[in-house]
Amino acid sequence: MLADGLAERGPKSLISGSGQQVSNGFTTSTPQSPREGPGSAAFSGGTSSVPGGGTGSSVPLGGLRTLVVQQTSLERPRETWSKKMDFLLSVIGYAVDLGNVWRFPYICYQNGGGAFLLPYLLMAVFGGVPLFYMELALGQFHRSGCISIWKHICPIFKGIGFAICIIALYISFYYNTIMAWALYYLLSSFQPTLPWTTCTNSWNTANCNRYMSTDHNVSWSNSSTSPAEEFYTRQVLQVHLSPGLHQLGSVSWQLALCLLFIFTIIYFSIWKGVKTSGKVVWVTATFPYLVLLVLLIRGATLPGAWRGVVFYLKPDWEKLLSTTVWIDAAAQIFFSLGPGFGVLLAFASYNPFHNNCYKDALITSSVNCLTSFLSGFVIFTVLGYIAEMRHLDVDAVAKDAGPSLLFIVYAEAIANMPGATFFAIIFFLMIIMLGLDSTFAGLEGVITAMLDEFPHVLSKRREQFVLGLVCVCYLGALSTLTYGGAFVVKLFEEYATGPAVITVVLLEVIAVSWFYGTNRFCNDIQLMLGFYPGLFWRVCWVAICPCFLLFIVISFLAFPPEVKLFQYHFPPWTTVLGYCIGVSSFICVPAYMVYHFIDTAARAHNDTDTHCHHTRVVLLCACECDRRQFHCNLWGQMRLSEVKMSVDFLCVCCVARL
């Protein structure tokens, strides 16, 4: 660090032109942005432009001392994606998950069929996509995970990052269990006769009936159950052995082994970072689309498929007058695109600084929405087939939602197709890969956040940290592997993630748009991409997105869901338990605010006797993301120790990080 007299020699004493090396070993290059140019006001004939001020504003240099600070960190450059396609496939794989396959088709037909597409698209355009774009831009500009990024934006909101990490852990406790169920189905599919096609197995009851159009000697009653339903509830879940959440029962060793195998795949896919996970997603993100295409073609050729498609798309415009439809549309697009889970911040932080994240946001969000729409055809062509075979209406067949739609209804339809074993294998492989992509992303969000927040402790111990994290997730998931584990999964799904993450994202948008400032955020985007975001995006970030998120939160609080699974109605005390789980993550936000106030007051008390100088500071460094020079002019009272603290964040070129 050089001070005072060195300023008279200008920057050439530190940097001698394009292509030269600075002391930290990085090569400088000619800046592209006017704000980055070596002709910065720091050495422009005795005047200096004030950051954030308009053109022409200048401050005389007389009477001011100049500090020239140069980054001399020898830390390794930040890891980057090997290819642009690795990033795109990772984001698409994260956004396109199991919810696209089971949740969107069910919500669509339940809320007016084709009429539901109108509120869905409106919520996507004015809420989901702007949030998606905002997170990609924040992560790419600040190159930080969801915890340390708040040092650059608004430090008092740093608790948001910790809350996001806790929510991600809760998701890993139950989400991977669904993949364990799918793996159990996959292993059971390697048989000449699929085990959920007959009623002669040890787990079947007297109510089991295999009723299709070819079974003329079988009568179906209200008490009848299909072999697929009994295989799912009595063999895979064994939920009949648990009376409810108050008595979960023992852990199923079969599911425990399946989940262990799932987490083993996850560990060896993410232990080395985006260099390895970026290669894995070439399979896990593309294979589901191949399977969806095959299943769509097969479903379209089944008898009665047209009945399902008509039921799926037939508009009921009167339902648009119901607030429930708009609530479901807002919640669906939010959880489908997935802002607020720290994943988009983490993935974008590994991009080159000038990557066009605007185009990436439009491409990936469009692919996600189209995938949801396509999945509806895949599901409802098969539901129409089942309705045709049973001589029932489609709505009588499509009464199941959530995982039951996949593991009971669709599994039963596959079992009655020619080539059932083949279609069962590829279908459950698709379910596993859809889940793996999202798990890779969710855990990478936590890993990036922790490594960025504690680099000196964890940066060289990534493999060990990832192993510990995976072990914690596995142990946390054991309760979902019990006989009553399906009830735990439902409880986590309804309460642990939904309201908490929406509230967290609401605070995130407010912090960025109102505290950090939309103008400053847009200037950051202009520095990265070369263009200023339009009026539409600015209005969405300032007003529409907060209202969009507040609408979802208020709707959830005003109309709490009635939680039911199979024939089990969750008792009132489980609602209290669910809210406690949700609050346990969100409590990090106000807790850190209190800590920040106390810590700031203590430091201010210790600094009362410190003499501050009116100092002009010029920060010079080589940005690790693209090895370009960045200059900052900071005006005001600043201690030398504060300048030292700023060195780690010089490449961002903004006073906010200090």
N, C-alpha and C positions, 0 to 999 in steps of 0.2 A: 504494500500500500504506500503510495507516494502522496505528499501533501504540500500545499503552499507553493514553494519555489519551483517545483516541477511543472506547475501549470504554465509557467512562462515559456517552457520549451515546447508546449503543444503536444498533441498526441503522437507525433512522430518518434518521440522518445520511447513510446510503448509499441506502436504499430507503424510499420514503415511501408504501408501500401498494400494493395490487393495481392493476395497470394502469399504474404509473409505469415510467419507464425508468431503467435503471442506466447506468453510464458507458460500457459497451461497446455501447450502442444497442439492446439487446434488451429487450422488454417483459416484466415479471414478471407472474405470475398467481398466484391462490390455490392453494397446494399441496393435493394430494388425500391424500397419505399422511401419517400422524402423524409419520413421520420427516422429512418435508419441511416441516412447518408452521412458520410464523413464531414460534409459541410454543415454539420449541425451548428446551432447557434452557440455552442460551447466555445467555438473558436472563430467566430464570425465578426471580426473587426470591432470587438468591444461591446456588442449587444447580444442579448440572449432571449429567445422566445420562451415564454412561460408555458409549461405543459398544460394542455386543456384550454389555453387561451386561443383567441382568434388570430388570424394572420396579421402581422404587422405589430403585434404587441411585443415590446422589448423592454429589457431592464439593463441599465448601465452597469458595467463591471467595476467601476471605480469603488474602492473601499471594501470590496468583498474578497474574501479568500477563496481559493479554489482547491477542492480535493479531487484528485484523480485516483479512482479506485479500479483495480483490474482483478478479474477473477483468476485465481491461481489454483483452483480446485483440481486435484488429480483424479477425481472420481471417474469411473467409467461412464461413457456416454449412455443416454437412455436407450433401452432396447427399442427396436422398431420392427414393423411387420416386414417379412421377407418380400411380399408382393402386395399390391393393392387389393387383389382378389381375396387374399387371406382375410383382410379386414372386412370386406363386404360380406363374405360368406359367414364370418363369425357373427357379425351383427344380424344378418338374416337368420342364421341358426338360433341366435338368442331370441329374436322377436317372434319367430315362427315356432311355437311350442305346442304342447298337448292341448292347450286351450283353444287353439285355432281349429283343432279337429273335433273336439267335443262341445266346447262352450258356445262358439259362434253359431253353428247350425241350430242348436237347441234354442238359444236366445232369439235367433232370427224368426223361426216359425212361431215361437211363443208370443212374439210382439208384432205380429202383423205381416209376416212373410216378406214379400217384396217391398212393402211399405216401410219396413224397418230399415231398409238401405238408405232412405233419405236422412233420418236422424243420425245414422251411423256415419255417413259421409260428412255431414255437417260437423259432427263432433270431431271427426278426424282432421278436417281442414282447419277448423278454428281452435282446436285444443290439442289433439294428439301430435300432429306433425310439428307445430311450433315448439312444443316441449322437446320433441325428439331432436330437432335442429339445434335448439338451445344447448342441450347437454353435449352434443357432439362438438359444437363450437367451443364451449367452455373447456372441455377436456383437451381438445387439440391445442388451444391457445396457451393454457396454463400448464399443460403437460404434468398433471398431478392426479392422484386418486381422489376419492370422495371425501377424505379427511383433510389432507394437507392443502387441498385447493382453496379452502376457506381462509387461509392466511393471505391469499391474493385478493379475495373478494370482500369478505366481511368477517373478521376473526370471531366475532361474538356468536356467529351461527355455526361454529365448528362442530357443535354437538349433532348437527344434521348428519355429518359423516359417520359418527359413531352409531347413531340410530340406524342408518342404512346398513351398516355391517351386521348389527344384531338382527335386523329383519332378514337379511340374506341367510344368516344361520338358521333362523326359524324355517325359512323356505326349504333349506337343505334337509331339515329334519323330516319333512313329510313328502317332498316332491320326489325324492329318489326312491321312496318306498313304492310309488306307482310304477316306476321302472322295474323294481324287483317283482311286482306282480306280473308285468309284461314278460319278464325273463322266465318266470315260472310257466306262463302260457307257452312261450316259445319252446322251452324244453319239453313240455307235454305234447307239442305238435309233431314231434318226430316219432309218430306211431302210425300204423296203417289206418286205424280208426281213431279219430279225435275223441278224447275222453269226455268232452261235453256234448256228445251227440246221443248218448244212450242213458237209460235209466236203470241199468243193471250194476252200477258200481257200488262200492261199499258206503259211499257218502250219500247216496240217493235215498229219498223218502218215498212213502206211499203216494204222495201227491205229485210225484214227478210224471209228467206227460210229454211225450215227444209228438207234438201236434203240428203237422203240416198237411198240405192238400192231399198228399199221397197216403196219409194215415187215416183210412176210412173207419177203422175200428176204434178210434180214440175219440173220446168226448172231452171238451175243454170246459172247465168251470172256473168260478172266481177263486177257488182255493187251489187250483192247479198251478204248478211251477214247471218251468222248462228245465231240461238237463243243463243248459248253459248257466242258468241262474243258480242252480244248486252246486254246480262245479265252482262257481265264483264265490258264493257265500259260505259253503260248507266244506270245500276242499282247499281252496286257495286262502281265503280269509279266515275260515273257521269261526266266523262271527257268532254262530249259534252257541258257542261255548262261553260267551261273555254276556252277562245280563246288561251291561252298559259301562259308562265311563267310571263308575264307582268300583268296578271289579273287572279289570282288563284281562286277567288271566296270564298264562305263560307265554313266553316268546316262541314263535314258530321257527324251529331250526331250519326248515326248508327255505323260508323267506329270509332268515338271517344269512344263510349262505349265498342266496341270490343277491342280496344287498351288498355283501362283502365283495362279490365279483364285480358289481356295478362300481363300487368305490375304488376298486383296484384299477379298473379302466380309467376312471376319472383321474386318479393320481398320476398315472404314467402318461396322461394326455396333457396335463397342465404343469407338471413339476418343473419343467425347464422354461416356462413362460410362453409368450405368444409365438415364439419360433416353432414350438412343437404343436401347440393347440391350433395354430394357423394351418398346419398340414392336415391334422385330423379332421377338421371341418370340411375339407374337400370331399370326404366320404359322408360324414354324418349330416351335413347340410344339403347335399345333393341327392342322396339316396331316397329320402322321403318323397321328393318330387317325382322320382321315377315310379315309386310304389303308388303314389296317389294317381298318377296317370294310368297305370295298369288297372288299378281298382275302379277308376272311373269308366274306362272302356268296358271292363267286365260287368260293372253294375248297370251300365246303359243297355246292355244286351239281355238283361234278366227280364222275365215277364213281370209286368206291374211297375217297372221302374218309373214310367211316366207319371204314375199316381203320386209317387214320392216327390218328384220334381215340381208338380203342380202344387202340392201341399206346401212345399218349401218356398215357392216364389209367389203364390197367389196373394195379392195385396189386400190387406184389410185396413183401409184408410181411416176408419173410425178410431182405431187404436192409437193413432198419432195424437189424439186429444188427451190421452192418458199420460200423466207425468212419469209413470213407471217405465214406459217405452224409452223416454229420453234419458232417464237415469241408467237404464240398462245399456243404452247405446254409449253413453259417456264412460261408464265403467268398463265396458268391453273394449273400446278403443284404447283406453288408458292402459289396461293390463295386457293388452295384446302388443302394443308398441314397447311398453316397459320402461318409460323414463322414471327416474327416481330410485332405481335399484343400484346405482353406482357403476353399472356395467358400461353404459355408453361413455361415461367419463373416462373409465379405465381404458377401454378399447381405443377411443379417440386420442388418448394421451400418447399412444405409440405411433401415431401418424406423423409424417413429415409436417413441418410447420405450415407450409403453403398448400397442403392438400385441400381439394375442393370438398369440404364437408357439407356444403349446401346441396350439391348434387347427390352426395352419398345419402343424405337424409331423405331426399325425395325418392330416390331409387329404392332404398330398403323399406321405407314405410309403404310405398306402393306395392312392392312385392308381398309384404306382410298382409295387407288388406285383400289383395287378389287371392292369396293362398287361403285365407279364411272363406272367401266366397266359393272357391273351388272345392274346399273340403265339404261344404254344404251339399254339393252335388254328389260327392262320393258317399256321404252318409245317407242321403235321402233316396237315392236310387235303390239302395239296399233295403231301406225301411219300406219303400213301396213294394219291393219284392216280397218281404215278409207279410205285409198286409194282404197281398194278392194270394199268397199261399194259405193264409189262415182265414181268408174271407172276412177280414176286419177292415175298419177304417184306419187310415195312417195315424191319426191322432191316438188311437188305442195302442198302437205299437210304439209310438214315439214318446211315451210317457216318462221314460227313464232319462235322466240327465247326468252329467258328470262322467266319472269313470265307468259307471254302469252302462252307459251308452256304448262304450267300446268293448267292455269285457263280458257283457251279457247279450245285448241286442246284435251288435255287429259280429261278435264271435259266433252266435247262433246262425246268422245268415251265411257266414263263411262255411260253417260246418255242413250246410245243405247245398253248397255249390259243387259242381264237378271240379275235381282237382282241389278239394278242400285243404289237404295238407300243404300244398304249395302256397295257396293264398294265405293260410294261417301263418306260415313261417315269415313271409315277406311283410305281412301286416304287423305282426308283433315286433319284428325287427325295426320297422318304421317307427313304432311307438317308442322303442328304446332309444333310437337315434334322435328323435325329436326331443326327448327328455335330456339326453346327454349334452346336446348343444347348449341348452339353457343352463344346465348345471355347470358346464365349463365356464360359461359367462358369469354366472352368479358368484362362483368362488373366485374367479379372476378379479372381479370387482373388489372383493374383500382382500385378496392377496396384494393387489396393486395399492390399495389404500394403506395397508399396514406397512408395506415396504417403503412407500414414500414418506410415511409419517415417522418411521423408525429406521432410517436407512443404515445408520452405523451399526445397528444390532442385527438386522435381518437381511441386508442386501447380499451378503455373502453366505447366507444360510437359507436360501429360498427353499431348497429341497426338503430340509428338515422342518421348516415352518409349514410347508404345504402338507407334509406327512402328518404333522400334529393337527392341522386344521381338518384334514380328512378324517382322522381318528375321532375328533370331537364331533364331527357331523354324524359319523356312524353310531357313536354312543348315544347321541341325542335322538337318533332315529329308532332306537330299540323299542321305545314305547309304541311306535306305530307298527311294530312287527308282532305284537301280542295278538291274542284272539280278538280283543276289542280294539285293535290298532286302527281299523277303518273309522271308528268314532273319533280317535285322536286326529287322524288325517283331516276329517271333516271340520273338527274344531279349529285346527291350525289354519285351514283354508279360509274359513269364514271370518276369524277374528284376529289371528296373529299378524297377518300381512296387509289385508285390504285397507281398513281405515287408517292404520298407522302410516303406511307408505304414502297414501294420498295426502295426509296432513303434512308429512315431511316434504313432499314435493311442492305443496302450497307454500310452505315457508321458504323453500329453495327459490321459487319463482319470485317471491316478494323480495328476498335478499338480493337477488341479481338485478331485478328490474327497478326496485325502489331505493335500495341502499347502495349497491355498487353503481347503479345508474344505467339506464338503457342507452344513453348517449355514449358512455364510456365502453359499454359492452359492444355497441355497434362499431365504435372506433377500433376495438380489438379485432372484430371480424374484418373490417376494411384493411387493417394491417396484414392480416393473414391472407385474405382472398382477393384483395384489390378492389372490392366494391362494397358500398354501404348498403346494409339491409333496407328494404323498402318499407313504406308506411304500413303495409299489411302486417309484416312481422313485428314491427315495433308496437303497434296497437295490440296485437295478440299477446305479446310478452308483458305489457304494462297492465292491461285491463281484462282481456278476454280469457286468457289462461287462468289467472287467479279466480275469476268468477266461475269458470268451468270446473276447477278443482273444488272450490267452496260449495258449489252445487252438489257435487258427489258426496262430500263430507256431511253436509246438512241432511241430504236425503237418507244417508245411512243411519244417522242418529235419529231422524224422525221416523223412519220405517225400518227398524232392526229386523234382520232376516229371521224367519222361523226355521230353525235348524232341525232337520229330520233326516234320518238315514235308514233305509229299509223300513222296518216297522217301529224303530226306536225314535221317540221324541226326546230331544235333549231337555233335561230338567232345568229349572230357572238358575240353579247354582252354577251350571256350566256357562251361562251367559256372563255371570260375574267373573268366572275364571277366564273366559275368553277375552273380556275387556282388560283384565289384569295383564294377560300376556301381551296384548297390543300396547298398553300403556308402558310396559316394561322397556320397550324399545324407544318409544317417543320421549320418555322421561329424560333421555340423554340431552335433549335440546335445552330445556330450561335449566337442567343441572349444570351444563357447561356454561350457560350464560351467567349463572351465579358465581361459578368458579372464576370466570373471566373478569367479572367486576371486582371480586376480592383480590385476585392476582394483580390486576391493573392498579388498584388502590394501594396495594402494598409496595409495588414498584415505584409508584409516584411518590409515596412517602419517603422511600429510600433515596430518591433522586432530587430531593428538595434543595440540597446544598450543591448540586452539580451546576457548574457554569456553562451555559450554552452560547454558541457563537452564531451570528448570522452568516451562513456559509453557502457558497455555491458549489454544488456537487456534480461532478461529471463521472458517470459510471461507464466504463468500457469493458466489454467482455466478448468472448466468442461464444455464440449461442450453440449449444450442443446439438440442437435439432437440425440445423442446416448450415452451421459454421459461418454465420454472418455476424457482422459487427452490430451491436445495438448501443445507442447512446440515450442517456436520460439526463435531464436537467431538473434538479430538485431544489426548490426554494423554501426557506423557512428555517426554523431552529432545529438542529439535528446534532446529536452527540456522535462522537467518533465510533462508539460501540454500536450505535444504531446503523451506521454505515457498514460496519463489519457484518452485522446481521443480514443486511440486504444482499450480500454477495451471492448467496445461493439462488437468488431470484432475478438476476440481472437480465437474463435473456427475454423476460416478459416485457420489459421496457414500459413500465407503468409505475407511478408512485404508490398505487394502492397496496402493493406487496410489502411496503415498509411499515 
